[in-house]
Amino acid sequence: MQTAIGLVGAGIGITLVPASVQVLHRDDIGFCPLLEAEATSPIILSRRIGEPSPGLTHCLHLIAQLRSEIGRKHPIVS
């Protein structure tokens, strides 16, 4: 998040961030709330490729479970 905000401050594009980022109080960046109450943003988990730690394996398992549960409650409509 800090990198994205830094790039905006450097004049290199725009970014979508959670409203909580406004607490950074940067004088060189303006925040404009989105008016769409149901707006969503997909998120991506990034991790290093290779031998995962037991903690990472457990975390990935929990994420897969949550994703499955959320999918049943809120099916994706295209």
SERO-4910 file (N, C-alpha, C, O; in steps of 0.05 Angstrom, whole numbers):
BEGIN
 pado doro    nc1    nc2    nc3   cac1   cac2   cac3    cc1    cc2    cc3    oc1    oc2    oc3
  Met    A     16    -24      0      0      0      0     17     25      0     12     44    -14
  Gln    A     38     25     16     56     48     17     69     53    -10     73     76    -17
  Thr    A     76     32    -24     89     35    -50     69     48    -69     77     67    -84
  Ala    A     44     39    -69     24     51    -87     20     80    -81     19     97   -100
  Ile    A     18     87    -56     14    115    -48     39    132    -56     37    154    -65
  Gly    A     63    120    -52     87    134    -60     88    140    -89     97    161    -97
  Leu    A     79    121   -106     79    125   -135     59    147   -142     65    163   -160
  Val    A     36    148   -129     17    169   -134     30    196   -127     27    215   -142
  Gly    A     42    197   -104     55    222    -95     77    231   -114     83    255   -116
  Ala    A     90    212   -128    111    218   -147     99    225   -175    114    231   -193
  Gly    A     73    225   -177     60    232   -202     58    209   -222     55    214   -246
  Ile    A     61    185   -212     60    161   -230     34    147   -226     33    125   -214
  Gly    A     12    158   -236    -13    145   -237    -31    150   -213    -27    168   -197
  Ile    A    -51    133   -211    -71    134   -189    -73    106   -178    -63     87   -189
  Thr    A    -87    103   -155    -91     77   -143   -118     77   -128   -127     98   -119
  Leu    A   -129     53   -125   -152     49   -108   -142     38    -81   -127     19    -81
  Val    A   -151     51    -60   -142     42    -33   -166     42    -14   -186     55    -20
  Pro    A   -164     28      8   -185     29     28   -186     57     40   -166     71     41
  Ala    A   -210     65     49   -214     91     61   -195     96     84   -188    119     90
  Ser    A   -187     75     98   -170     78    122   -142     89    115   -129     99    133
  Val    A   -134     89     90   -108     99     82   -107    130     85    -86    141     86
  Gln    A   -130    143     86   -131    172     89   -117    181    114   -109    204    116
  Val    A   -114    164    134   -101    172    159    -71    178    155    -58    189    173
  Leu    A    -60    172    131    -32    179    126    -28    209    124     -5    218    127
  His    A    -49    224    118    -48    253    117    -25    264    100     -8    279    110
  Arg    A    -24    256     75     -4    266     57    -15    291     43    -36    290     31
  Asp    A      0    312     45     -9    338     33     -8    337      2    -22    353    -11
  Asp    A      7    319     -9     10    317    -38    -10    298    -51     -9    294    -76
  Ile    A    -27    286    -36    -46    266    -47    -74    273    -38    -79    278    -14
  Gly    A    -92    273    -57   -121    277    -51   -135    250    -52   -129    233    -68
  Phe    A   -155    247    -35   -171    223    -34   -199    230    -42   -210    250    -33
  Cys    A   -211    213    -59   -238    218    -69   -255    193    -63   -249    172    -76
  Pro    A   -274    194    -45   -290    170    -40   -306    161    -64   -316    177    -79
  Leu    A   -308    135    -68   -325    124    -89   -354    124    -79   -359    118    -56
  Leu    A   -372    132    -96   -400    134    -88   -415    108    -89   -436    106    -76
  Glu    A   -405     88   -102   -418     62   -105   -415     47    -79   -393     38    -72
  Ala    A   -437     44    -64   -436     30    -38   -429      1    -40   -417    -11    -22
  Glu    A   -435    -12    -63   -430    -40    -66   -404    -46    -82   -400    -68    -91
  Ala    A   -387    -26    -85   -362    -29   -100   -345    -50    -85   -342    -49    -61
  Thr    A   -332    -67   -100   -314    -87    -89   -288    -86   -104   -287    -76   -127
  Ser    A   -268    -97    -92   -242    -98   -105   -230   -126   -100   -228   -134    -77
  Pro    A   -223   -141   -121   -211   -167   -116   -184   -164   -102   -170   -144   -107
  Ile    A   -177   -183    -86   -151   -183    -74   -136   -207    -82   -148   -228    -89
  Ile    A   -110   -206    -81    -93   -228    -90    -73   -233    -67    -62   -215    -56
  Leu    A    -69   -258    -62    -48   -266    -43    -23   -272    -58    -23   -287    -77
  Ser    A     -2   -259    -50     24   -264    -63     42   -277    -42     43   -269    -19
  Arg    A     58   -296    -51     76   -310    -33    100   -319    -49     99   -321    -74
  Arg    A    121   -325    -35    145   -335    -48    141   -364    -57    130   -380    -42
  Ile    A    150   -371    -81    148   -398    -91    169   -416    -78    192   -407    -74
  Gly    A    162   -440    -71    181   -458    -59    169   -473    -37    144   -477    -36
  Glu    A    185   -482    -19    175   -498      4    161   -480     24    173   -463     37
  Pro    A    134   -483     26    119   -466     45    124   -475     74    128   -499     79
  Ser    A    124   -456     92    126   -462    120    100   -475    130     79   -472    116
  Pro    A    100   -489    152     75   -500    163     55   -478    168     31   -482    164
  Gly    A     64   -455    177     45   -433    182     32   -423    156      8   -418    155
  Leu    A     48   -421    134     37   -413    109     17   -434     98     -4   -427     88
  Thr    A     25   -459    101      7   -481     91    -20   -479    106    -41   -482     93
  His    A    -19   -475    132    -44   -472    148    -60   -448    139    -84   -450    135
  Cys    A    -47   -426    135    -60   -401    126    -73   -405     99    -96   -397     95
  Leu    A    -59   -418     80    -71   -423     53    -95   -441     55   -114   -438     40
  His    A    -94   -461     73   -117   -479     77   -141   -463     87   -163   -467     77
  Leu    A   -137   -446    107   -159   -429    118   -170   -411     96   -195   -408     95
  Ile    A   -153   -399     80   -163   -382     59   -180   -397     39   -200   -388     30
  Ala    A   -171   -421     32   -186   -438     13   -214   -445     25   -234   -444     11
  Gln    A   -215   -451     51   -240   -457     64   -259   -432     63   -282   -434     56
  Leu    A   -248   -409     71   -264   -385     71   -274   -378     43   -297   -370     39
  Arg    A   -257   -381     23   -264   -376     -4   -287   -394    -13   -306   -385    -26
  Ser    A   -286   -419     -5   -308   -438    -11   -334   -429      2   -355   -430    -10
  Glu    A   -332   -422     28   -356   -414     43   -368   -388     31   -392   -386     28
  Ile    A   -352   -369     25   -361   -344     14   -374   -348    -13   -394   -336    -20
  Gly    A   -362   -366    -29   -373   -372    -56   -401   -384    -54   -417   -379    -71
  Arg    A   -406   -400    -34   -433   -411    -30   -453   -390    -22   -476   -391    -31
  Lys    A   -444   -371     -5   -462   -350      4   -467   -328    -17   -488   -317    -18
  His    A   -446   -322    -32   -447   -301    -52   -436   -310    -78   -413   -304    -86
  Pro    A   -452   -326    -93   -441   -336   -119   -435   -313   -138   -448   -292   -138
  Ile    A   -414   -317   -154   -406   -297   -174   -425   -299   -197   -429   -320   -209
  Val    A   -436   -276   -205   -454   -274   -228   -440   -259   -250   -431   -237   -245
  Ser    A   -438   -271   -273   -424   -257   -295   -443   -249   -317   -435   -237   -337
***
